[in-house]
Amino acid sequence: MRILLLVLFVVVVLYLLGRLRARGGAQQSQRSQQSPSRDSQPSRQQAADVEAMRQCAHCGAHFPESDAVFAPSGAVFCSEQHRLQHAGA
């Protein structure tokens, strides 16, 4: 009888340890997926990839600064056509 209780005790302990290990592994994998809270903020590489936006002085549309057309006066336009239309108005 004593051996049976000992075997049962060992089985229960192993079962509980297995469940704790499985739960800990699931939590660990969730933490590694959500990992650092710094992911909510853009990384330096992502920040370097962000381009400034400009607003067309003629139509008011927003566009990337790399597409900007500048007038001699310093005004910014979304296209050469809008720069010419604005100059003619």
C-alpha positions as CSV (number, residue, x, y, z in Angstrom):
1,M,0.0,0.0,0.0
2,R,2.8,2.4,0.8
3,I,4.5,1.8,-2.6
4,L,1.2,2.5,-4.3
5,L,0.8,5.8,-2.5
6,L,4.4,6.8,-3.3
7,V,3.9,6.0,-7.0
8,L,0.6,7.9,-7.1
9,F,2.3,10.9,-5.4
10,V,5.2,10.8,-7.9
11,V,2.7,10.6,-10.8
12,V,0.7,13.6,-9.5
13,V,3.9,15.7,-8.9
14,L,5.1,14.9,-12.4
15,Y,1.7,15.8,-13.9
16,L,1.7,19.1,-12.0
17,L,5.2,19.9,-13.1
18,G,4.3,19.2,-16.7
19,R,1.3,21.5,-16.6
20,L,3.4,24.3,-15.0
21,R,6.1,23.8,-17.6
22,A,3.6,23.9,-20.4
23,R,1.9,27.0,-19.0
24,G,5.3,28.7,-18.5
25,G,6.2,27.9,-22.1
26,A,3.0,29.3,-23.5
27,Q,3.5,32.5,-21.5
28,Q,7.1,32.7,-22.6
29,S,6.1,32.4,-26.2
30,Q,3.4,35.1,-25.8
31,R,6.0,37.4,-24.1
32,S,8.5,36.8,-26.9
33,Q,5.9,37.6,-29.5
34,Q,4.8,40.8,-27.7
35,S,8.2,41.1,-26.3
36,P,9.6,44.6,-25.5
37,S,7.1,47.3,-25.0
38,R,9.5,49.4,-27.1
39,D,7.8,47.8,-30.2
40,S,4.9,50.2,-29.7
41,Q,7.3,53.0,-30.6
42,P,8.9,53.1,-34.0
43,S,12.5,51.9,-34.1
44,R,15.3,54.1,-35.3
45,Q,15.2,52.3,-38.7
46,Q,11.5,52.9,-39.1
47,A,11.9,56.5,-38.1
48,A,14.6,56.9,-40.7
49,D,12.2,55.5,-43.3
50,V,9.5,58.0,-42.5
51,E,9.4,60.9,-44.9
52,A,8.2,64.4,-44.2
53,M,4.9,65.4,-45.7
54,R,4.2,68.8,-47.4
55,Q,1.0,70.6,-48.3
56,C,0.4,72.0,-51.8
57,A,0.0,75.8,-51.7
58,H,-2.5,75.5,-54.6
59,C,-4.8,72.6,-53.8
60,G,-4.0,71.8,-50.2
61,A,-3.2,68.2,-50.8
62,H,-0.6,66.5,-48.6
63,F,2.3,64.6,-50.4
64,P,5.8,63.3,-49.6
65,E,8.5,65.9,-49.6
66,S,10.4,64.0,-52.2
67,D,7.6,64.8,-54.7
68,A,7.5,68.5,-53.9
69,V,7.9,71.2,-56.6
70,F,9.3,74.4,-55.1
71,A,8.6,77.9,-56.5
72,P,11.3,80.6,-56.4
73,S,9.3,82.3,-53.7
74,G,9.6,79.2,-51.5
75,A,6.0,78.0,-51.9
76,V,5.6,74.2,-52.2
77,F,3.4,72.5,-54.8
78,C,2.4,68.9,-55.5
79,S,3.1,69.2,-59.2
80,E,4.6,71.5,-61.8
81,Q,1.1,72.1,-63.2
82,H,-0.1,73.5,-59.9
83,R,3.0,75.7,-59.5
84,L,2.3,77.2,-63.0
85,Q,-1.5,77.6,-62.2
86,H,-0.7,79.3,-58.9
87,A,1.8,81.6,-60.6
88,G,-0.8,82.6,-63.2
89,A,-3.5,83.3,-60.7
